[in-house]
Amino acid sequence: MDHHSSANTTAAACKISMLWNWYTIDACFLSPSWHITSHGAFAATCIGVILMVVFLEALRRAGKEYDEHIQRDFAARVALLANGAAGPASATAGGAAAACPASVGGGRAEEGAPLLPQTVTFRASPLQQFVRALIHAATFGLAYMVMLLAMYYNGYIIICILIGALLGKFLCDWMTRTVVIGALGDSVVKSGNGTAAAGIEEPTVCCG
């Protein structure tokens, strides 16, 4: 009976509001055990929220980097296969005409006809797809936690979320572009991994 009364007293001491507030002492987040009882604990909470959002941005960057890694690995293997197929053929014509490597799952065009475009389809392995899904699930879950913290409408916590988003973008998503200058003065803008730039990315959203 005494234990039940003390639990009710602790729960009643939590200050929770669905309106904008600046609660510090006795503020609670996500569960009654996350009960702020001192200014030091609230400062630690603010620092933890900032680091949480920075880690969220790091997870998003990790997902992009992993996708680019497996695509680069596949492209390198395809290029190696294509070079091996084109080598003997190009040597036979004295280098006058470079032979096009045979397409995967397709044949060559008839003699005199224009060469058909050749494509190779990439499909992630089960292990690669599991790693992609794992990173996505971690990002999705952490983003929901940040969203739930924002729903407490605590001004300090929302400011910390914005600071974390700023630091996360600054540290984890540094833009790099490579400009290739052509022989005729044309320029092509490429991203750090060598692919054509796709423009401005989607803004950071709450749920992954």
C-alpha positions in Angstrom: 0.0 0.0 0.0 2.8 2.4 0.8 4.6 1.5 -2.4 1.5 2.2 -4.4 1.1 5.6 -2.8 4.7 6.6 -3.4 4.3 5.6 -7.1 1.2 7.8 -7.4 3.0 10.7 -5.7 5.9 10.4 -8.2 3.6 10.2 -11.2 1.6 13.2 -9.9 4.7 15.3 -9.6 5.4 15.1 -13.3 4.7 18.2 -15.2 3.3 17.3 -18.6 1.5 19.7 -20.9 0.2 19.6 -24.5 0.8 23.3 -24.7 4.1 25.2 -25.2 6.0 25.2 -21.9 9.4 25.8 -20.3 9.3 23.2 -17.5 12.6 22.1 -16.1 12.2 20.7 -12.6 9.6 17.9 -12.4 9.4 17.6 -16.2 9.0 14.0 -17.4 9.7 12.5 -20.8 8.6 9.2 -22.3 8.2 7.4 -18.9 7.8 8.3 -15.2 11.4 7.1 -14.7 12.6 9.9 -16.9 11.7 12.4 -14.2 13.8 15.6 -13.9 14.5 16.4 -10.3 17.5 18.8 -10.6 18.9 21.4 -13.0 21.9 19.1 -13.6 19.6 16.3 -14.7 17.8 18.6 -17.1 21.1 19.8 -18.6 22.1 16.1 -19.1 18.7 15.5 -20.8 19.3 18.4 -23.1 22.8 17.1 -24.0 21.4 13.6 -24.5 18.7 14.9 -26.9 21.2 16.8 -29.0 23.4 13.7 -29.3 20.4 11.6 -30.1 19.5 13.8 -33.1 23.2 13.9 -34.2 23.2 10.1 -34.1 20.0 10.1 -36.1 21.6 12.1 -38.9 24.7 9.8 -38.7 22.4 6.8 -39.2 20.8 8.4 -42.2 24.3 9.1 -43.6 25.4 5.5 -42.9 22.4 4.2 -44.9 23.3 6.3 -47.9 27.0 5.4 -47.6 26.2 1.7 -47.5 23.9 1.9 -50.5 26.6 3.7 -52.4 29.3 1.2 -51.3 27.4 -1.9 -52.5 26.6 -0.1 -55.8 30.2 0.9 -56.4 31.3 -2.7 -55.7 28.8 -4.0 -58.2 29.8 -1.4 -60.8 33.4 -2.3 -60.4 32.7 -6.0 -60.9 30.6 -5.3 -64.0 33.4 -3.0 -65.4 35.9 -5.8 -64.8 33.7 -8.3 -66.6 33.1 -5.9 -69.5 36.8 -5.2 -69.9 37.6 -8.9 -69.9 35.0 -9.5 -72.6 36.1 -6.5 -74.8 39.8 -7.1 -74.6 40.3 -10.0 -77.1 37.8 -8.5 -79.6 39.4 -5.1 -79.6 42.8 -6.6 -80.2 41.7 -8.5 -83.3 40.7 -5.5 -85.4 43.9 -3.7 -84.8 42.2 -1.3 -82.5 40.2 0.2 -85.3 36.8 -0.5 -83.7 36.2 -1.3 -80.1 34.0 -4.2 -79.6 31.0 -3.9 -77.2 30.9 -6.5 -74.5 28.0 -8.9 -74.7 25.1 -7.9 -72.5 24.0 -10.0 -69.6 20.9 -11.9 -70.7 21.0 -10.5 -74.3 22.7 -10.9 -77.6 24.5 -8.7 -80.1 22.8 -6.7 -82.7 22.9 -7.9 -86.3 25.8 -6.9 -88.5 25.4 -3.4 -89.9 22.6 -2.5 -87.4 23.3 0.0 -84.5 24.4 -1.6 -81.3 21.6 -2.0 -78.8 22.0 -0.5 -75.3 23.1 -3.1 -72.8 22.0 -3.1 -69.1 22.9 -5.1 -66.1 20.4 -5.3 -63.2 21.7 -5.0 -59.7 19.9 -6.9 -56.9 21.2 -6.8 -53.3 22.1 -10.1 -51.7 20.0 -11.3 -48.7 22.8 -10.2 -46.3 23.1 -6.7 -47.9 19.3 -6.2 -47.9 19.2 -7.3 -44.2 21.9 -4.7 -43.3 20.0 -2.0 -45.3 16.7 -3.0 -43.4 18.5 -3.0 -40.1 19.9 0.6 -40.6 16.5 1.7 -41.8 14.7 0.2 -38.7 17.2 1.8 -36.3 16.8 5.2 -38.1 13.0 4.9 -38.1 12.8 4.0 -34.4 15.1 6.8 -33.3 13.3 9.3 -35.4 10.0 8.3 -33.7 11.6 8.8 -30.3 12.7 12.3 -31.3 9.2 13.0 -32.6 7.7 11.9 -29.2 10.1 14.1 -27.3 9.0 17.1 -29.5 5.4 16.3 -28.7 6.0 17.3 -25.0 6.1 20.9 -26.4 9.0 21.8 -24.0 10.7 24.8 -25.5 14.2 23.7 -24.2 13.8 20.2 -25.7 12.6 21.5 -29.1 15.6 24.0 -29.2 17.9 21.0 -28.4 16.3 19.0 -31.3 17.0 21.9 -33.7 20.6 22.2 -32.4 21.1 18.5 -32.9 19.7 18.7 -36.4 22.1 21.6 -37.2 25.1 19.8 -35.8 24.1 16.5 -37.4 23.8 18.0 -40.9 27.0 19.9 -40.4 29.1 17.0 -39.2 27.5 14.0 -41.1 26.3 15.4 -44.4 29.1 17.6 -45.7 28.5 18.3 -49.4 31.3 17.4 -51.8 31.0 17.8 -55.6 33.6 17.1 -58.4 33.4 19.2 -61.5 34.7 17.4 -64.7 35.7 19.9 -67.4 35.3 18.5 -70.9 37.4 19.2 -74.0 34.8 21.6 -75.4 34.5 23.5 -72.2 31.4 21.6 -71.0 31.3 20.9 -67.3 29.6 18.0 -65.5 28.9 18.2 -61.8 29.4 15.0 -59.9 29.0 14.0 -56.3 31.8 12.7 -54.1 31.1 9.1 -55.2 31.2 9.9 -59.0 27.5 9.9 -59.7 25.7 12.8 -61.3 24.3 15.3 -58.8 20.6 14.8 -58.1 19.9 18.3 -56.8 18.8 19.3 -53.4 18.0 16.3 -51.1 14.7 15.9 -49.2 14.6 17.9 -46.0 15.0 16.0 -42.7 11.7 14.5 -41.6 10.5 13.1 -38.3 10.2 9.5 -39.3 13.3 8.3 -41.1 
